[in-house]
């Protein structure tokens, strides 16, 4: 029965990020970016435990400094460039279970999600419960129709992926969505079985585009800091 175990937040944060070195603890407007996720998870009141899954001692030290637990060292086979998120969350759940904890609900919260807010975690959990889905995770819309996307050719020219859509009006094309890269609520069974997230198992939690920014390049990082500074002057962030 639900309700006897814990609600667990797992923040994956390996040490070997490639595109932005040390990304998970890189300074973001005065503090390590992972601190934003830890603080919001604690502030939300959603969780009995907030843990960071890492293979890196410096990340572990900083995570503890901001209030998270780091109860284990992530195995090397789950810390390389090819390790997916689902096996990392599965490992964390199973580790907790070997320690005698019953895990009723799980939320994967990315370490590089400075725009996530406590209310989003709270309402995302409610949506998971009310929809009966295996997962509820944050999504947002593409800013332009993906059906009219094009690529650059080897000769530095352009070619549409779907040229048949060139003359179609934007409003006549189906709206498309993408992962917002913030939070992924789910049942422990879904994570442990590694059920597909981009599937009928999931309930999408729609975010406005102004709360979403990938952090894969230095350009992304600069844009995110500028966005965050703008939000601090508005009432759009808590």
C-alpha positions in Angstrom: 0.0 0.0 0.0 1.1 3.5 -0.7 1.8 5.9 2.2 4.0 3.7 4.4 7.3 4.4 2.6 9.2 7.5 1.7 9.1 10.0 -1.1 12.6 10.1 -2.6 14.3 12.8 -4.6 17.3 11.7 -6.6 19.6 14.4 -8.1 22.0 12.8 -10.6 25.4 14.6 -10.8 28.3 12.8 -12.2 31.7 14.4 -12.2 32.8 13.8 -15.8 30.6 16.2 -17.9 32.3 16.9 -21.2 30.7 19.8 -23.0 30.8 22.1 -20.0 33.5 20.8 -17.6 32.3 20.4 -14.0 28.9 21.5 -15.1 27.0 20.2 -12.1 28.9 22.4 -9.7 29.8 25.3 -12.0 29.0 28.7 -10.6 25.6 30.1 -11.6 25.2 33.6 -10.4 27.1 33.2 -7.2 26.6 29.6 -6.1 27.0 26.1 -7.6 24.2 25.3 -9.9 23.3 22.1 -8.1 22.5 24.2 -5.1 19.4 25.5 -6.8 17.9 22.0 -7.3 18.8 20.9 -3.7 17.3 24.0 -2.1 14.1 23.8 -4.1 13.7 20.1 -3.4 14.0 20.8 0.3 11.8 23.9 0.2 9.0 22.0 -1.6 8.3 19.8 1.4 7.6 16.9 -1.1 10.4 14.6 0.0 11.5 12.6 3.0 15.0 12.3 1.5 16.9 14.4 -1.0 19.9 12.5 -2.2 22.6 13.2 -4.8 23.9 10.3 -6.9 27.5 11.1 -7.8 30.9 9.5 -8.3 32.7 12.7 -7.5 33.9 13.7 -4.0 33.8 17.5 -4.6 30.3 17.3 -5.9 29.4 15.2 -2.8 30.9 17.7 -0.5 29.0 20.6 -2.1 25.8 18.7 -2.1 26.1 18.0 1.6 26.9 21.7 2.2 23.6 22.7 0.7 21.6 20.1 2.7 21.4 17.0 0.5 22.4 13.5 1.5 25.1 11.5 -0.4 24.7 8.0 1.0 26.7 6.1 -1.6 29.3 6.5 -4.3 27.8 5.9 -7.7 29.4 2.9 -9.5 31.8 3.6 -12.3 29.6 1.7 -14.8 26.9 4.3 -14.2 29.2 7.3 -14.4 30.5 7.3 -17.9 29.3 9.3 -21.0 26.9 6.5 -22.0 25.1 5.9 -18.7 21.4 6.8 -19.0 19.3 8.5 -16.3 16.9 5.5 -15.8 19.7 3.1 -14.6 21.0 5.8 -12.3 17.6 6.3 -10.6 17.1 2.5 -10.5 20.4 2.1 -8.7 19.5 4.8 -6.2 16.1 3.2 -5.4 17.5 -0.3 -5.1 20.3 1.0 -2.8 17.8 2.6 -0.5 15.8 -0.6 -0.4 18.9 -2.6 0.6 19.2 -0.2 3.5 15.7 -1.1 4.6 13.8 1.8 3.2 10.5 1.4 1.4 10.3 3.8 -1.5 6.7 4.8 -2.5 7.4 7.7 -4.9 10.5 8.9 -6.7 11.4 12.2 -8.4 14.5 12.6 -10.5 15.5 16.2 -10.4 18.4 17.4 -12.6 21.3 19.2 -11.1 21.2 21.9 -13.8 17.7 23.1 -13.4 17.8 26.6 -11.9 14.3 27.5 -13.1 12.5 24.7 -11.3 10.2 25.9 -8.5 8.8 24.3 -5.4 5.2 24.7 -6.6 6.1 22.8 -9.9 7.4 19.9 -7.9 4.2 19.9 -5.7 1.7 20.2 -8.6 3.7 17.7 -10.7 3.4 15.1 -7.9 -0.4 15.7 -7.7 -0.7 15.3 -11.4 1.1 12.0 -11.2 -1.3 10.8 -8.6 -4.5 12.0 -10.2 -3.6 10.7 -13.7 -2.5 7.3 -12.6 0.5 7.5 -15.0 3.8 5.9 -14.4 5.7 9.2 -14.8 4.9 12.9 -14.8 7.7 15.1 -16.2 8.2 18.6 -17.4 7.8 19.4 -21.1 7.5 22.6 -23.1 6.6 23.5 -26.7 9.1 24.1 -29.6 9.2 27.7 -30.5 8.8 27.0 -34.2 7.2 24.2 -36.1 9.6 21.2 -36.3 8.0 20.1 -39.5 9.7 23.1 -41.3 13.2 22.5 -39.9 16.2 22.3 -42.2 19.8 21.3 -42.0 23.0 22.6 -43.4 24.5 20.4 -46.1 28.2 19.5 -46.6 28.3 22.3 -49.2 27.1 24.8 -46.7 23.7 25.0 -48.3 20.2 24.3 -46.8 17.9 21.3 -47.2 14.6 20.8 -45.5 14.0 17.7 -43.5 10.4 17.7 -44.8 10.2 19.9 -47.9 6.6 19.0 -48.5 5.8 21.3 -45.5 7.4 24.5 -47.0 4.1 25.9 -48.3 2.0 24.9 -45.2 1.1 27.6 -42.8 2.6 27.3 -39.3 -0.8 27.3 -37.7 -1.8 24.2 -39.8 1.1 22.1 -38.5 0.8 20.0 -35.4 2.3 21.5 -32.3 5.4 19.6 -31.0 6.8 19.3 -27.5 10.2 18.5 -26.0 11.6 17.5 -22.6 12.1 20.5 -20.4 15.0 18.8 -18.5 13.8 19.6 -15.0 11.9 17.0 -13.0 10.6 13.4 -13.5 8.2 12.1 -11.0 7.5 8.4 -11.1 6.7 5.2 -9.4 9.7 3.2 -8.2 8.4 0.2 -10.2 8.6 2.3 -13.4 12.1 3.4 -12.8 13.3 0.0 -11.7 11.8 -1.6 -14.8 13.3 1.3 -16.9 10.0 1.9 -18.6 10.2 4.4 -21.5 9.5 7.9 -20.4 8.7 9.3 -23.8 5.7 7.1 -24.2 2.1 6.4 -23.2 3.3 5.7 -19.6 3.8 9.4 -19.0 1.7 12.4 -18.2 3.3 15.6 -19.5 3.6 18.6 -17.2 3.5 21.7 -19.5 5.9 24.5 -18.7 6.0 27.9 -20.4 9.1 28.3 -22.6 10.4 31.2 -20.4 11.1 28.7 -17.6 13.1 26.3 -19.9 16.7 26.5 -21.0 19.0 23.7 -21.9 22.5 23.9 -20.4 24.7 22.1 -22.9 27.0 24.9 -24.1 28.6 28.0 -22.8 26.2 30.0 -24.9 23.3 28.2 -23.1 24.9 29.1 -19.8 25.1 32.8 -20.6 21.5 32.9 -21.8 20.3 31.1 -18.7 22.1 33.5 -16.4 20.6 36.5 -18.2 17.1 34.9 -18.1 17.5 34.3 -14.4 18.6 37.8 -13.6 15.6 39.1 -15.5 13.3 36.8 -13.5 14.7 38.1 -10.3 13.3 41.5 -11.3 9.9 40.1 -12.0 7.3 38.0 -10.1 7.7 35.0 -12.4 10.0 33.1 -10.0 9.1 32.3 -6.4 
